[in-house]
Amino acid sequence: MPEIGNLNKLRVVKEVDFGVYLDGQELGEILLPRRYLPDKCKMDDSIEVFVYRDSEDRLIATTEKPLAMVGDFALLRVAAVSRFGAFLDWGLEKDLLVPFREQKQKMQSGKSYVVHVYLDDRNERIVASSRVDRFLNKIPAEYDNGEEVDLLIYNQSGMGFNAIINNSHWGILYKNEVFQPLKTGQKIKGFIKKLREDQKIDLSLQKPGYAAIDAVAEGILIKLKEAGGFISVTDKSDPEMIYQLLGISKKSYKKAIGALYKKSLIRMEESGISLH
């Protein structure tokens, strides 16, 4: 059965002046308006479409892909606020509603929020919620240490960055282990560092198997982060300049950046070094 709020491959069963109807099986025939028709579309062709409800609550199909689908977490911008709630721009003609009851804080037009997209079982409408915690999996995670995962950066806290793992669990990236700029809503690959006894999950952005970097190399990464990702120091720089900027000898500097380069944490450039 086709899923509302997700991509489906549906067969063309009827042509009309304003589009075609697709076989929605138990959902009935679903209109694909003519403006979304692929070139040379004909009867019995199967088309990949996103199915949702239009402003009159009718099921409709589109070949456009939204910025998020049912089950996803995503950072979306508020296009408008009305007496019904906030409406998010999710890349389709009809904006996505966040009812007031689903707003963790009152949403403001023009601002962006991390939300969860879901199907309201009462009326089969696609809506969103910024109360993301209640949509995350409460069952203990079964990840392996070192496993690669998809992360969505949720926010920054005193300890580091809270992230949503595989659309399913909370995890944390500790700030003293993050050596690149991160921002809310950013999607990035990460790795499971440790499953803790309190069911919390520690994350890492470094590939598993890397040896821990020493204090000198870590200090250089911190300096890079503070400087916006680039510092104009090379292995040819004056030793006194290196010491004034980093507080280390030129020999220590060359050894540390060699280790960081081998671990793909930095890039060597003619005028300096930058975060990878």
Backbone as numpy.savetxt, mean C-alpha at the origin, in Angstrom:
# Nx Ny Nz CAx CAy CAz Cx Cy Cz
-19.86 -17.80 -9.16 -20.70 -16.60 -9.16 -19.82 -15.35 -9.16
-20.12 -14.36 -9.99 -19.33 -13.12 -10.01 -19.34 -12.44 -8.65
-18.27 -11.73 -8.33 -18.15 -11.04 -7.05 -18.31 -9.54 -7.24
-19.22 -8.96 -6.50 -19.36 -7.50 -6.50 -18.14 -6.91 -5.78
-17.52 -5.91 -6.42 -16.38 -5.27 -5.80 -15.05 -5.87 -6.17
-15.04 -6.79 -7.14 -13.81 -7.40 -7.60 -13.83 -7.58 -9.11
-12.70 -7.98 -9.67 -12.62 -8.23 -11.11 -13.21 -9.59 -11.44
-13.96 -9.65 -12.53 -14.59 -10.88 -12.97 -14.46 -10.98 -14.49
-14.34 -12.19 -15.00 -14.39 -12.40 -16.45 -15.80 -12.85 -16.80
-16.54 -11.98 -17.51 -17.94 -12.26 -17.81 -18.16 -12.29 -19.33
-19.12 -13.12 -19.73 -19.39 -13.33 -21.15 -20.47 -12.39 -21.66
-20.26 -11.86 -22.87 -21.24 -10.99 -23.52 -22.42 -11.84 -23.99
-23.63 -11.47 -23.55 -24.82 -12.25 -23.92 -25.85 -11.44 -24.70
-25.70 -10.11 -24.73 -26.70 -9.29 -25.44 -26.08 -7.95 -25.82
-26.36 -7.48 -27.01 -25.91 -6.16 -27.46 -27.09 -5.22 -27.54
-26.90 -3.98 -27.06 -27.92 -2.93 -27.15 -27.23 -1.65 -27.61
-28.02 -0.64 -27.91 -27.43 0.61 -28.43 -26.45 1.24 -27.45
-26.72 1.11 -26.16 -25.91 1.80 -25.15 -24.86 0.92 -24.50
-24.63 -0.28 -25.05 -23.60 -1.15 -24.50 -23.89 -2.61 -24.73
-23.40 -3.44 -23.83 -23.69 -4.87 -23.88 -24.08 -5.35 -22.49
-24.80 -6.47 -22.46 -25.11 -7.11 -21.19 -24.22 -8.34 -21.03
-23.73 -8.50 -19.81 -22.85 -9.61 -19.48 -23.58 -10.63 -18.62
-23.17 -11.88 -18.73 -23.79 -12.95 -17.95 -23.29 -12.89 -16.52
-24.15 -12.38 -15.63 -23.80 -12.30 -14.22 -24.27 -13.50 -13.42
-24.69 -14.56 -14.12 -25.17 -15.79 -13.48 -26.26 -15.47 -12.47
-26.06 -15.82 -11.20 -27.12 -15.59 -10.19 -27.44 -14.11 -10.01
-26.52 -13.24 -10.38 -26.76 -11.80 -10.23 -27.61 -11.24 -11.37
-27.84 -12.04 -12.41 -28.60 -11.57 -13.57 -27.68 -10.90 -14.58
-28.25 -10.35 -15.61 -27.45 -9.67 -16.64 -26.96 -8.32 -16.12
-25.69 -8.02 -16.42 -25.05 -6.81 -15.91 -24.62 -5.94 -17.09
-25.02 -4.69 -17.06 -24.70 -3.77 -18.16 -23.25 -3.32 -18.13
-22.61 -3.39 -19.30 -21.31 -2.76 -19.53 -21.54 -1.62 -20.51
-21.55 -0.36 -20.05 -21.84 0.77 -20.95 -20.88 0.81 -22.14
-21.35 1.35 -23.25 -20.60 1.34 -24.51 -19.23 2.02 -24.38
-19.14 3.06 -23.53 -17.86 3.78 -23.44 -16.74 2.91 -22.87
-17.11 1.78 -22.24 -16.10 0.89 -21.68 -15.82 -0.33 -22.55
-16.51 -0.44 -23.68 -16.36 -1.63 -24.52 -14.97 -1.69 -25.17
-14.31 -2.85 -25.09 -13.05 -3.01 -25.81 -13.30 -2.98 -27.33
-12.29 -2.63 -28.07 -12.41 -2.64 -29.53 -12.74 -4.03 -30.04
-13.61 -4.09 -31.07 -13.98 -5.35 -31.74 -14.64 -6.34 -30.80
-15.29 -5.84 -29.76 -16.01 -6.73 -28.85 -17.21 -7.33 -29.58
-17.47 -8.62 -29.35 -18.59 -9.28 -30.03 -19.27 -10.26 -29.08
-20.38 -10.81 -29.53 -21.14 -11.77 -28.72 -20.26 -12.94 -28.30
-20.46 -13.40 -27.07 -19.77 -14.55 -26.47 -18.32 -14.27 -26.07
-17.85 -13.06 -26.33 -16.52 -12.70 -25.83 -16.55 -12.63 -24.30
-15.45 -12.99 -23.67 -15.32 -12.83 -22.21 -14.49 -11.60 -21.93
-14.99 -10.73 -21.07 -14.34 -9.47 -20.77 -14.07 -9.38 -19.28
-12.87 -8.92 -18.91 -12.56 -8.70 -17.50 -13.11 -7.35 -17.07
-14.00 -7.38 -16.09 -14.68 -6.15 -15.65 -14.71 -6.09 -14.13
-14.86 -4.87 -13.64 -15.11 -4.62 -12.21 -16.60 -4.39 -12.05
-17.23 -5.08 -11.10 -18.68 -5.00 -10.91 -18.98 -4.22 -9.64
-19.85 -3.22 -9.75 -20.27 -2.43 -8.59 -21.67 -1.89 -8.84
-22.19 -1.08 -7.93 -23.52 -0.51 -8.09 -23.40 0.97 -8.47
-24.25 1.40 -9.41 -24.21 2.80 -9.84 -25.00 3.66 -8.87
-25.17 4.94 -9.20 -25.84 5.88 -8.30 -27.31 5.53 -8.08
-27.87 4.69 -8.94 -29.27 4.25 -8.77 -29.35 2.84 -8.23
-28.24 2.35 -7.68 -28.15 1.03 -7.04 -28.28 -0.14 -8.01
-28.07 0.10 -9.29 -28.10 -0.99 -10.26 -26.70 -1.56 -10.42
-26.61 -2.88 -10.60 -25.31 -3.47 -10.87 -24.82 -3.02 -12.23
-23.56 -2.66 -12.28 -22.97 -2.18 -13.53 -21.53 -2.66 -13.60
-21.03 -2.80 -14.82 -19.66 -3.27 -15.02 -18.84 -2.17 -15.68
-17.55 -2.19 -15.43 -16.63 -1.26 -16.07 -15.30 -1.96 -16.31
-14.62 -1.57 -17.38 -13.28 -2.11 -17.63 -12.22 -1.27 -16.92
-12.63 -0.16 -16.30 -11.70 0.63 -15.49 -11.42 -0.10 -14.19
-10.22 0.05 -13.69 -9.85 -0.61 -12.44 -9.76 0.43 -11.32
-10.47 0.20 -10.22 -10.41 1.15 -9.10 -9.06 1.08 -8.39
-8.80 2.09 -7.56 -7.55 2.13 -6.80 -7.53 1.08 -5.69
-8.70 0.59 -5.30 -8.80 -0.46 -4.28 -10.07 -1.25 -4.53
-10.04 -2.53 -4.19 -11.20 -3.39 -4.35 -11.63 -3.93 -3.00
-12.75 -4.65 -2.98 -13.26 -5.21 -1.74 -12.19 -6.11 -1.11
-11.93 -5.87 0.16 -10.91 -6.62 0.89 -9.57 -5.91 0.99
-9.42 -4.81 0.23 -8.15 -4.08 0.22 -8.11 -2.96 1.26
-6.89 -2.63 1.68 -6.61 -1.41 2.44 -5.87 -0.48 1.50
-6.21 0.80 1.53 -5.57 1.75 0.62 -5.68 3.17 1.17
-4.76 4.02 0.71 -4.82 5.45 1.04 -5.61 6.15 -0.06
-6.77 6.74 0.30 -7.64 7.39 -0.68 -7.98 8.81 -0.23
-8.15 9.68 -1.22 -8.43 11.10 -0.94 -9.92 11.36 -0.89
-10.33 12.22 0.05 -11.74 12.61 0.17 -12.07 13.62 -0.93
-13.01 13.27 -1.80 -13.41 14.16 -2.88 -14.49 15.14 -2.42
-15.34 14.69 -1.49 -16.44 15.54 -1.01 -16.99 14.98 0.28
-17.66 15.84 1.04 -18.34 15.43 2.27 -19.79 15.89 2.17
-20.72 15.01 2.53 -22.15 15.36 2.48 -22.83 14.90 3.75
-24.14 14.98 3.77 -24.88 14.56 4.96 -24.88 13.04 5.13
-24.42 12.32 4.11 -24.37 10.86 4.19 -23.02 10.35 4.69
-21.99 11.18 4.54 -20.65 10.77 4.93 -19.61 11.40 4.01
-18.45 10.78 3.94 -17.38 11.27 3.07 -17.33 10.40 1.82
-17.02 11.04 0.69 -16.92 10.32 -0.57 -15.46 10.36 -1.04
-14.92 9.15 -1.30 -13.52 9.02 -1.66 -13.36 8.84 -3.16
-12.31 9.44 -3.69 -11.94 9.23 -5.08 -11.18 7.91 -5.16
-11.80 6.91 -5.79 -11.14 5.61 -5.93 -10.96 5.22 -7.40
-11.01 6.23 -8.27 -10.70 6.01 -9.68 -11.87 5.64 -10.56
-13.09 5.62 -10.00 -14.28 5.32 -10.79 -15.20 6.53 -10.85
-16.17 6.47 -11.77 -17.09 7.60 -11.95 -17.87 7.90 -10.67
-18.32 6.85 -9.99 -19.03 7.03 -8.72 -18.05 6.93 -7.56
-18.01 7.97 -6.71 -17.10 7.97 -5.57 -17.51 6.93 -4.53
-16.57 6.58 -3.66 -16.77 5.54 -2.65 -17.16 6.17 -1.31
-18.28 5.72 -0.77 -18.81 6.29 0.47 -18.15 5.72 1.71
-17.82 6.63 2.65 -17.44 6.25 4.01 -18.51 6.83 4.93
-19.46 6.01 5.40 -20.50 6.53 6.29 -19.88 7.14 7.55
-20.59 8.08 8.16 -20.05 8.73 9.36 -19.69 7.72 10.44
-20.50 6.66 10.57 -20.24 5.66 11.62 -18.95 4.88 11.37
-18.45 4.93 10.14 -17.23 4.20 9.80 -16.00 5.10 9.77
-16.14 6.32 10.24 -15.01 7.25 10.25 -14.36 7.26 11.64
-13.10 6.88 11.69 -12.38 6.88 12.97 -12.27 8.29 13.50
-12.08 9.24 12.59 -12.12 10.65 12.91 -12.90 11.33 11.79
-13.48 12.47 12.07 -14.27 13.15 11.04 -13.40 13.49 9.85
-13.79 12.99 8.69 -12.98 13.19 7.49 -13.21 14.57 6.89
-12.14 15.09 6.28 -12.20 16.42 5.68 -11.90 16.34 4.19
-12.62 17.14 3.42 -12.44 17.16 1.98 -11.00 17.54 1.62
-10.43 16.81 0.67 -9.08 17.08 0.21 -8.01 16.31 0.94
-8.32 15.76 2.11 -7.34 14.99 2.86 -7.43 13.51 2.49
-6.35 12.78 2.75 -6.31 11.36 2.42 -6.25 10.51 3.69
-6.87 9.33 3.64 -6.96 8.45 4.80 -6.77 7.01 4.36
-6.16 6.20 5.23 -6.09 4.77 4.97 -7.44 4.16 5.35
-8.03 3.44 4.42 -9.35 2.85 4.66 -9.36 1.39 4.22
-10.37 0.68 4.69 -10.62 -0.69 4.23 -11.88 -0.67 3.38
-11.82 -1.32 2.23 -12.97 -1.39 1.32 -13.68 -2.71 1.57
-15.00 -2.65 1.77 -15.75 -3.89 2.05 -17.14 -3.81 1.46
-17.80 -4.96 1.40 -19.17 -5.06 0.88 -20.12 -5.12 2.06
-21.02 -4.13 2.13 -22.02 -4.09 3.20 -23.03 -5.21 2.95
-23.07 -6.19 3.85 -23.94 -7.36 3.65 -25.42 -7.00 3.63
-25.78 -5.87 4.23 -27.20 -5.52 4.30 -27.76 -5.10 2.96
-26.96 -4.43 2.15 -27.49 -3.92 0.88 -26.57 -4.18 -0.32
-25.50 -4.93 -0.09 -24.53 -5.27 -1.14 -23.93 -4.03 -1.81
-23.79 -2.98 -1.05 -23.11 -1.79 -1.55 -21.66 -1.82 -1.11
-20.79 -1.32 -1.99 -19.38 -1.23 -1.65 -19.17 0.07 -0.87
-18.60 -0.04 0.31 -18.33 1.13 1.15 -16.92 0.99 1.73
-16.49 2.01 2.44 -15.16 1.97 3.05 -15.24 2.39 4.51
-14.21 2.06 5.27 -14.14 2.40 6.69 -12.71 2.77 7.04
-12.56 3.83 7.85 -11.23 4.16 8.35 -10.98 3.51 9.72
-11.95 2.75 10.21 -11.77 1.97 11.44 -11.10 0.64 11.06
-9.87 0.74 10.59 -9.22 -0.40 9.95 -8.94 -1.55 10.90
-8.76 -1.26 12.18 -8.36 -2.31 13.13 -9.36 -3.46 13.16
-10.64 -3.15 13.04 -11.64 -4.23 13.15 -11.72 -5.11 11.92
-11.01 -4.74 10.86 -11.02 -5.56 9.66 -9.76 -6.41 9.54
-8.84 -6.26 10.48 -7.62 -7.06 10.45 -7.83 -8.39 11.14
-7.04 -9.36 10.76 -7.18 -10.72 11.25 -6.79 -10.82 12.72
-7.67 -11.35 13.54 -7.37 -11.52 14.96 -6.80 -12.91 15.26
-6.81 -13.79 14.26 -6.23 -15.12 14.42 -4.71 -14.99 14.39
-3.99 -15.66 15.33 -2.53 -15.55 15.34 -1.93 -15.83 13.96
-0.94 -15.03 13.61 -0.33 -15.14 12.29 0.48 -16.43 12.15
0.59 -16.91 10.92 1.36 -18.13 10.66 2.47 -17.85 9.64
3.09 -16.70 9.78 4.20 -16.37 8.88 5.48 -17.04 9.36
6.40 -17.22 8.44 7.73 -17.74 8.78 8.70 -16.57 8.93
9.63 -16.69 9.86 10.67 -15.67 9.98 11.43 -15.57 8.66
11.62 -14.35 8.18 12.30 -14.15 6.90 11.39 -14.16 5.70
10.10 -14.47 5.89 9.15 -14.53 4.77 8.92 -13.13 4.18
8.94 -13.03 2.86 8.66 -11.76 2.19 7.16 -11.49 2.20
6.76 -10.26 2.52 5.35 -9.90 2.61 5.12 -8.53 1.97
3.85 -8.25 1.67 3.45 -6.93 1.18 3.06 -6.07 2.37
3.56 -4.84 2.40 3.26 -3.93 3.51 2.58 -2.68 2.99
1.64 -2.18 3.79 1.05 -0.85 3.58 1.36 -0.04 4.82
2.12 1.03 4.66 2.48 1.86 5.82 1.22 2.59 6.29
0.86 2.37 7.57 -0.36 2.97 8.12 -0.09 4.32 8.77
0.86 4.36 9.67 1.21 5.63 10.32 2.56 5.50 11.02
3.04 6.63 11.52 4.29 6.65 12.27 3.97 6.85 13.74
4.62 6.06 14.58 4.44 6.17 16.03 5.78 6.46 16.67
5.80 6.52 17.98 7.05 6.79 18.68 8.08 5.70 18.48
7.62 4.46 18.24 8.53 3.33 18.09 9.00 3.15 16.66
8.19 3.64 15.72 8.55 3.44 14.31 7.35 3.61 13.41
7.13 2.62 12.54 6.02 2.69 11.59 5.13 1.46 11.74
3.84 1.71 11.93 2.87 0.62 11.94 2.49 0.30 10.50
2.44 -0.98 10.17 2.17 -1.40 8.80 1.16 -2.54 8.79
0.39 -2.60 7.71 -0.57 -3.69 7.51 0.12 -4.73 6.62
0.14 -5.97 7.10 0.84 -7.06 6.42 -0.16 -7.86 5.59
0.09 -7.95 4.27 -0.72 -8.80 3.38 -2.22 -8.59 3.56
-2.63 -7.34 3.78 -4.05 -7.04 3.98 -4.66 -7.81 5.16
-3.83 -8.19 6.13 -4.33 -9.14 7.12 -3.95 -8.85 8.57
-2.69 -8.50 8.86 -2.23 -8.35 10.24 -1.47 -7.04 10.43
-1.39 -6.62 11.70 -0.55 -5.49 12.06 0.89 -5.94 12.21
1.82 -5.05 11.87 3.22 -5.28 12.13 3.89 -3.95 12.42
5.12 -3.98 12.88 5.83 -2.74 13.18 7.25 -2.78 12.63
7.66 -1.65 12.04 9.03 -1.42 11.61 9.65 -0.44 12.62
10.68 -0.86 13.32 11.28 0.00 14.34 12.11 1.10 13.68
11.98 2.33 14.21 12.57 3.49 13.54 14.09 3.41 13.45
14.73 2.73 14.41 16.20 2.63 14.35 16.67 1.59 13.34
15.70 0.92 12.67 16.03 -0.07 11.65 15.51 0.35 10.27
14.97 1.56 10.19 14.46 2.07 8.91 15.41 3.14 8.40
15.98 2.89 7.23 16.99 3.80 6.70 16.57 4.38 5.35
15.29 4.55 5.16 14.77 5.16 3.94 13.49 5.91 4.29
13.12 6.93 3.52 11.89 7.67 3.80 10.67 6.78 3.59
9.73 6.84 4.54 8.47 6.12 4.42 7.34 7.10 4.66
6.19 6.87 4.03 5.05 7.75 4.23 3.76 6.94 4.30
2.76 7.49 4.95 1.47 6.84 5.10 0.89 6.48 3.72
0.39 5.25 3.62 -0.20 4.79 2.38 0.77 4.16 1.41
2.06 4.23 1.72 3.08 3.67 0.82 3.01 2.14 0.85
3.06 1.54 -0.33 3.11 0.08 -0.44 4.55 -0.32 -0.72
5.02 -1.31 0.03 6.42 -1.68 -0.06 6.58 -3.15 0.35
7.60 -3.78 -0.18 7.91 -5.15 0.24 8.67 -5.12 1.56
8.43 -6.12 2.39 9.14 -6.23 3.65 9.32 -7.69 4.01
9.85 -7.93 5.21 10.13 -9.28 5.65 9.72 -9.47 7.10
9.24 -10.67 7.41 8.90 -11.00 8.80 10.21 -11.19 9.56
10.39 -10.38 10.60 11.60 -10.47 11.41 11.39 -11.41 12.59
10.23 -11.24 13.25 9.99 -12.07 14.43 8.51 -12.09 14.77
7.97 -13.27 15.07 6.62 -13.41 15.62 6.76 -13.48 17.13
6.27 -12.46 17.82 6.48 -12.37 19.25 5.42 -13.15 20.02
5.74 -13.45 21.28 4.82 -14.22 22.12 3.53 -13.46 22.41
3.57 -12.11 22.34 2.36 -11.32 22.57 1.53 -11.17 21.29
1.85 -11.98 20.27 1.15 -12.01 18.98 1.46 -10.82 18.08
2.35 -9.93 18.53 2.74 -8.82 17.67 3.85 -9.28 16.72
3.98 -8.55 15.62 4.90 -8.98 14.56 5.92 -7.89 14.29
7.19 -8.23 14.43 8.27 -7.31 14.10 8.64 -7.50 12.64
8.87 -6.38 11.94 9.15 -6.40 10.51 10.53 -5.84 10.21
11.00 -6.11 9.02 12.26 -5.55 8.54 12.12 -5.24 7.06
12.84 -4.21 6.61 12.87 -3.90 5.19 14.09 -4.52 4.50
14.96 -5.13 5.30 16.16 -5.75 4.74 15.90 -7.21 4.42
16.54 -7.70 3.39 16.39 -9.10 3.01 16.92 -10.00 4.12
16.27 -11.15 4.33 16.74 -12.06 5.38 18.14 -12.57 5.08
18.86 -12.87 6.14 20.20 -13.41 5.97 21.29 -12.37 6.06
20.94 -11.08 6.04 21.97 -10.05 6.18 22.52 -10.07 7.60
23.79 -9.99 7.70 24.39 -9.85 9.02 24.06 -8.49 9.57
23.97 -8.39 10.87 23.67 -7.09 11.47 24.79 -6.11 11.15
24.42 -4.91 10.77 25.45 -3.91 10.47 26.02 -3.38 11.78
27.26 -2.95 11.72 27.89 -2.47 12.95 27.45 -1.04 13.25
27.88 -0.54 14.39 27.43 0.77 14.86 27.87 1.91 13.93
29.06 1.78 13.34 29.54 2.83 12.43 28.66 2.91 11.19
28.36 1.74 10.58 27.52 1.71 9.39 26.11 2.19 9.70
25.61 1.81 10.87 24.27 2.26 11.26 24.25 3.77 11.44
25.32 4.32 11.98 25.40 5.77 12.15 25.38 6.50 10.82
26.03 5.93 9.80 26.02 6.54 8.48 24.61 6.51 7.88
23.92 5.39 8.07 22.54 5.30 7.58 21.64 6.33 8.25
21.83 6.52 9.54 21.02 7.51 10.26 21.31 8.91 9.74
22.59 9.21 9.51 22.97 10.52 8.95 22.33 10.72 7.57
22.35 9.67 6.75 21.73 9.74 5.42 20.24 10.03 5.52
19.60 9.35 6.44 18.16 9.54 6.62 17.86 10.96 7.06
18.63 11.47 8.00 18.43 12.83 8.51 18.68 13.88 7.42
19.57 13.55 6.48 19.92 14.50 5.41 19.03 14.37 4.18
17.98 13.58 4.29 17.06 13.43 3.16 17.48 12.38 2.16
18.44 11.53 2.53 18.81 10.41 1.67 20.11 10.58 0.90
20.81 11.72 1.08 22.06 11.92 0.35 23.03 12.77 1.18
24.30 12.38 1.17 25.34 13.22 1.75 26.52 13.26 0.77
27.11 14.43 0.65 28.17 14.64 -0.35 29.53 14.30 0.23
29.73 13.02 0.56 31.00 12.52 1.05 31.34 11.27 0.25
32.57 11.17 -0.21 33.03 9.99 -0.94 34.31 9.47 -0.31
34.81 8.36 -0.84 36.06 7.81 -0.31 37.27 8.66 -0.69
37.03 9.70 -1.51 38.10 10.63 -1.87 38.03 11.93 -1.08
37.03 12.04 -0.22 36.86 13.26 0.57 37.99 13.40 1.59
38.22 14.63 2.01 39.26 14.93 2.99 38.92 14.25 4.32
39.88 13.60 4.97 39.63 12.91 6.25 39.01 13.83 7.31
39.46 15.08 7.35 38.93 16.01 8.35 37.45 16.31 8.09
37.08 16.42 6.80 35.69 16.66 6.45 34.82 15.48 6.87
35.32 14.26 6.64 34.58 13.06 7.03 34.39 13.03 8.55
35.45 13.37 9.27 35.35 13.36 10.73 34.36 14.41 11.24
34.42 15.61 10.66 33.51 16.68 11.10 32.05 16.33 10.83
31.81 15.66 9.71 30.43 15.34 9.34 29.92 14.09 10.04
30.77 13.07 10.15 30.31 11.77 10.65 30.94 11.35 11.97
32.00 12.05 12.36 32.64 11.72 13.63 33.44 10.44 13.59
33.91 10.02 12.40 34.68 8.78 12.26 35.89 9.05 11.35
36.84 8.13 11.40 38.02 8.26 10.54 37.68 7.88 9.11
38.54 8.29 8.20 38.32 7.94 6.80 38.40 6.44 6.59
39.29 5.77 7.32 39.41 4.32 7.20 38.12 3.63 7.63
37.55 4.09 8.75 36.29 3.51 9.24 35.15 3.79 8.25
35.18 4.99 7.68 34.15 5.37 6.71 34.19 4.44 5.50
35.36 4.23 4.93 35.49 3.40 3.74 35.07 1.95 4.02
35.41 1.44 5.19 35.02 0.08 5.55 33.50 -0.03 5.69
32.89 0.98 6.33 31.45 0.95 6.57 30.65 1.07 5.28
31.04 2.00 4.40 30.25 2.16 3.17 30.44 0.96 2.24
31.60 0.29 2.36 31.80 -0.93 1.58 30.80 -2.00 2.00
30.60 -2.14 3.33 29.64 -3.12 3.84 28.21 -2.75 3.47
27.88 -1.45 3.56 26.53 -1.00 3.21 26.23 -1.20 1.73
27.25 -0.96 0.90 27.07 -1.13 -0.54 26.83 -2.61 -0.89
27.56 -3.51 -0.26 27.40 -4.94 -0.52 26.01 -5.43 -0.12
25.41 -4.78 0.87 24.06 -5.16 1.32 22.97 -4.39 0.59
23.38 -3.62 -0.45 22.42 -2.86 -1.28 21.62 -1.84 -0.48
22.24 -1.30 0.58 21.56 -0.29 1.39 21.88 1.13 0.93
22.98 1.28 0.17 23.34 2.60 -0.34 23.76 2.50 -1.80
23.76 3.66 -2.46 24.30 3.77 -3.81 25.53 4.67 -3.77
26.54 4.31 -4.52 27.74 5.14 -4.64 27.55 6.08 -5.84
27.72 7.36 -5.62 27.61 8.33 -6.69 28.89 9.15 -6.76
29.08 9.86 -7.87 30.32 10.63 -8.04 30.49 11.69 -6.95
29.37 12.28 -6.54 29.46 13.40 -5.59 29.11 13.01 -4.16
28.79 11.72 -3.92 28.46 11.32 -2.57 27.82 9.95 -2.52
27.10 9.68 -1.44 26.39 8.41 -1.28 24.91 8.71 -0.99
24.04 7.80 -1.41 22.62 7.97 -1.19 21.98 6.66 -0.75
20.85 6.78 -0.09 20.12 5.58 0.32 19.60 4.85 -0.90
19.65 3.54 -0.85 19.19 2.73 -1.98 17.66 2.71 -2.03
